Amino acid sequence: MPRPRVAMQRIGEVLRLKYELGLSDSEIARGEGDAQAARIYAEAYTTDPELYAFLRSLEAYRKAIDGKTTLVLSPDTEFFKYFEGQGAE
């Protein structure tokens, strides 16, 4: 299918969603971003499951730890398994 036709179909899909579901442009953009992230994670998992696990751990760290968070955890906890051997020397 020629690219202009694909683009026109995509525009039609977006307009249909906006009309049928009452979605705003930002809601559609967020949904598309979420879908793209899911595709990237799925591709990472099938390509390299260990990399996928690492990326998911980083996401968990990002969500769990902020500037106001204090965690007291054993260094051998599963939460920090990817940081083994990375301490200051």
C-alpha positions in Angstrom: 0.0 0.0 0.0 1.5 3.4 -0.9 2.6 5.6 2.0 0.1 8.4 1.4 -2.8 5.9 1.6 -1.5 4.5 4.9 -1.2 8.0 6.2 -4.7 8.8 5.2 -6.0 5.6 6.9 -4.1 6.6 10.1 -5.7 10.0 10.1 -9.1 8.4 9.6 -8.5 6.1 12.5 -7.5 9.0 14.8 -10.6 11.0 13.8 -12.8 8.0 14.3 -11.4 7.5 17.8 -11.8 11.1 18.7 -15.4 11.0 17.6 -16.5 7.6 19.0 -14.6 7.8 22.3 -14.5 11.6 22.8 -10.7 11.5 23.1 -8.5 14.6 23.0 -5.4 14.9 20.9 -3.3 14.5 24.0 -5.1 11.3 25.1 -4.6 9.8 21.6 -0.9 10.8 21.7 -0.5 9.3 25.1 -2.1 6.1 24.0 0.2 5.9 20.9 3.2 6.5 23.2 2.1 3.7 25.5 1.6 1.4 22.6 5.1 2.2 21.2 6.6 1.6 24.6 4.9 -1.8 24.9 6.2 -2.7 21.4 9.7 -1.7 22.4 9.6 -3.7 25.7 8.2 -6.7 23.8 11.0 -6.4 21.2 13.6 -6.1 24.0 12.2 -9.2 25.7 12.3 -11.3 22.6 15.7 -10.1 21.7 17.3 -10.2 25.1 15.3 -11.3 28.1 18.0 -10.3 30.5 18.1 -6.8 29.1 14.3 -6.6 29.4 14.5 -7.6 33.0 17.2 -4.9 33.6 15.1 -2.2 32.0 12.1 -3.2 34.0 14.2 -3.1 37.2 15.4 0.4 36.3 11.8 1.5 35.8 10.9 0.1 39.2 13.8 2.0 40.8 12.7 5.2 39.1 9.2 4.8 40.4 10.2 3.7 43.9 13.0 6.1 44.6 12.8 9.9 44.4 14.5 12.8 46.2 12.2 12.4 49.3 12.5 8.6 49.6 14.5 6.8 52.1 14.9 3.0 51.7 16.6 0.7 54.1 17.3 -2.6 52.3 19.7 -5.4 52.7 22.4 -5.1 49.9 21.6 -8.7 48.9 18.0 -8.0 48.2 16.6 -8.9 44.7 15.8 -5.2 44.3 19.6 -4.4 43.9 20.8 -7.5 42.1 21.9 -5.5 39.0 24.1 -3.3 41.0 26.3 -6.1 42.4 30.0 -5.1 42.3 29.2 -1.5 41.4 30.0 0.0 44.8 32.6 2.7 45.4 36.2 1.4 45.6 
